[in-house]
Amino acid sequence: MTLAGRVAIVTGAARGLGREHALLLGAEGARVVVNDIDAEPAQMVVGEIVAAGGEAVAAPGDVATWETGEALVDLAVETYGDLHVLVNNAGNVADRLLVNMTEDDWDHVVRSHLKGHFVPTRWAAAYWRQRSKGGSEVRASVVCTTSTSGLVGNPGQSNYGAAKAGVAAFTVVAAAELGRYGVRVNAVAPLARTRLTESVPALAERMAPPSDPGAFDPWHPANVSPLVAWLASAGCEVTGKVFLAQGGKVELFRPWSVEATVEKDGRWTPAELGERLR
Ligand SMILES: NC(=O)c1ccc[n+]([C@@H]2O[C@H](COP(=O)([O-])OP(=O)(O)OC[C@H]3O[C@@H](n4cnc5c(N)ncnc54)[C@H](O)[C@@H]3O)[C@@H](O)[C@H]2O)c1
């Protein structure tokens, strides 16, 4: 596995999971573009990476805006000469039961995750296609962030779940399209204690740190980062997959697949289908 010399963008890297991904990529030798909509904590993460002997630059901005996506890729290439890794991690929640959900709750969450994945991937992919067509060997990796909320469903999160299911679909489509340019695309569904989970009382309690500070903390966000780092590495060959990571556990999700088929030589009537599909 090698991350040495690779140039990586991590979106939403000022805190939580993104911060841990950026710190680990930096510690493993990658040069990191630290994006977040919050400039000050993003700059602090840059300081941490540099203090640990790594290289990093801050790139504040809303990742769902077209200009920020382009600027992130430009900054990586201008500062470090290339781009190899994009970790799409930024996003937020606005949990509400469907009947109470506002248009803003829906738009804000769907935008940050879905458009927030699309925009930087679009600009990075254009860069990699140009490199590949110019004859350079591209060994690039995009790591997306989905959620069990989108893969198995979670009441109160119709906006977030729909967006995260969309991220899983986006991952599969992008992997199929970009493989020809040397780009792999995978997704990780993390489970970890962050600002996002601490805002939900039931989760905050379930994910509390262990009382023994020396014990393994199964909800620490840094537990997710080794999977992201491996997927980002030059030696990894996996593409189009969706994983879950929590504590010491990594799971590979099976894609949507056909469970049962009924078929006849002609068009069904509704009543016939009712008989067969009960
Ligand atoms: N924590 C979990 O258990 C869990 C579970 C499933 C999925 N996720 C996903 O993991 C990712 C990271 O979440 P987290 O738990 O670390 O939450 P977090 O709130 O700690 O971190 C998210 C970061 O993204 C930034 N951000 C939000 N919108 C942005 C935008 N438009 N542009 C740039 N930055 C933006 C925030 O400022 C914040 O720093 C999210 O995509 C989240 O949906 C987390």
Ligand as a Chemical Component Dictionary entry (heavy atoms), coordinates in Angstrom:
data_LIG
# 
_chem_comp.id                   LIG 
_chem_comp.type                 NON-POLYMER 
_chem_comp.pdbx_formal_charge   0 
_chem_comp.three_letter_code    LIG 
# 
loop_
_chem_comp_atom.comp_id 
_chem_comp_atom.atom_id 
_chem_comp_atom.alt_atom_id 
_chem_comp_atom.type_symbol 
_chem_comp_atom.charge 
_chem_comp_atom.model_Cartn_x 
_chem_comp_atom.model_Cartn_y 
_chem_comp_atom.model_Cartn_z 
_chem_comp_atom.pdbx_ordinal 
LIG N1  N1  N 0  -20.858 9.838  12.023 1  
LIG C1  C1  C 0  -21.516 8.786  11.511 2  
LIG O1  O1  O 0  -21.811 7.792  12.219 3  
LIG C2  C2  C 0  -21.911 8.778  10.071 4  
LIG C3  C3  C 0  -22.710 7.744  9.600  5  
LIG C4  C4  C 0  -23.014 7.666  8.260  6  
LIG C5  C5  C 0  -22.500 8.629  7.390  7  
LIG N2  N2  N 1  -21.766 9.655  7.874  8  
LIG C6  C6  C 0  -21.252 10.633 6.910  9  
LIG O2  O2  O 0  -19.897 10.921 7.169  10 
LIG C7  C7  C 0  -19.592 12.230 6.667  11 
LIG C8  C8  C 0  -18.881 13.032 7.742  12 
LIG O3  O3  O 0  -19.804 13.280 8.798  13 
LIG P1  P1  P 0  -19.379 13.430 10.327 14 
LIG O4  O4  O 0  -20.124 12.409 11.072 15 
LIG O5  O5  O -1 -17.897 13.480 10.460 16 
LIG O6  O6  O 0  -20.053 14.840 10.664 17 
LIG P2  P2  P 0  -19.425 16.234 11.087 18 
LIG O7  O7  O 0  -20.567 17.173 11.202 19 
LIG O8  O8  O 0  -18.541 16.059 12.277 20 
LIG O9  O9  O 0  -18.483 16.631 9.861  21 
LIG C9  C9  C 0  -19.002 17.017 8.614  22 
LIG C10 C10 C 0  -18.123 18.158 8.077  23 
LIG O10 O10 O 0  -18.597 18.514 6.774  24 
LIG C11 C11 C 0  -18.577 19.937 6.672  25 
LIG N3  N3  N 0  -19.531 20.338 5.628  26 
LIG C12 C12 C 0  -20.894 20.222 5.646  27 
LIG N4  N4  N 0  -21.406 20.690 4.499  28 
LIG C13 C13 C 0  -20.364 21.109 3.742  29 
LIG C14 C14 C 0  -20.256 21.684 2.454  30 
LIG N5  N5  N 0  -21.356 21.921 1.707  31 
LIG N6  N6  N 0  -19.014 21.991 1.979  32 
LIG C15 C15 C 0  -17.910 21.756 2.711  33 
LIG N7  N7  N 0  -17.949 21.213 3.953  34 
LIG C16 C16 C 0  -19.165 20.904 4.465  35 
LIG C17 C17 C 0  -18.963 20.419 8.050  36 
LIG O11 O11 O 0  -18.567 21.768 8.279  37 
LIG C18 C18 C 0  -18.203 19.419 8.931  38 
LIG O12 O12 O 0  -16.902 19.866 9.251  39 
LIG C19 C19 C 0  -20.923 12.825 6.206  40 
LIG O13 O13 O 0  -21.069 12.629 4.811  41 
LIG C20 C20 C 0  -21.941 11.988 6.957  42 
LIG O14 O14 O 0  -23.209 11.970 6.334  43 
LIG C21 C21 C 0  -21.450 9.757  9.190  44 
# 
loop_
_chem_comp_bond.comp_id 
_chem_comp_bond.atom_id_1 
_chem_comp_bond.atom_id_2 
_chem_comp_bond.value_order 
_chem_comp_bond.pdbx_ordinal 
LIG N1  C1  SING 1  
LIG C1  O1  DOUB 2  
LIG C1  C2  SING 3  
LIG C2  C3  SING 4  
LIG C2  C21 DOUB 5  
LIG C3  C4  DOUB 6  
LIG C4  C5  SING 7  
LIG C5  N2  DOUB 8  
LIG N2  C6  SING 9  
LIG N2  C21 SING 10 
LIG C6  O2  SING 11 
LIG C6  C20 SING 12 
LIG O2  C7  SING 13 
LIG C7  C8  SING 14 
LIG C7  C19 SING 15 
LIG C8  O3  SING 16 
LIG O3  P1  SING 17 
LIG P1  O4  DOUB 18 
LIG P1  O5  SING 19 
LIG P1  O6  SING 20 
LIG O6  P2  SING 21 
LIG P2  O7  DOUB 22 
LIG P2  O8  SING 23 
LIG P2  O9  SING 24 
LIG O9  C9  SING 25 
LIG C9  C10 SING 26 
LIG C10 O10 SING 27 
LIG C10 C18 SING 28 
LIG O10 C11 SING 29 
LIG C11 N3  SING 30 
LIG C11 C17 SING 31 
LIG N3  C12 SING 32 
LIG N3  C16 SING 33 
LIG C12 N4  DOUB 34 
LIG N4  C13 SING 35 
LIG C13 C14 SING 36 
LIG C13 C16 DOUB 37 
LIG C14 N5  SING 38 
LIG C14 N6  DOUB 39 
LIG N6  C15 SING 40 
LIG C15 N7  DOUB 41 
LIG N7  C16 SING 42 
LIG C17 O11 SING 43 
LIG C17 C18 SING 44 
LIG C18 O12 SING 45 
LIG C19 O13 SING 46 
LIG C19 C20 SING 47 
LIG C20 O14 SING 48 
# 
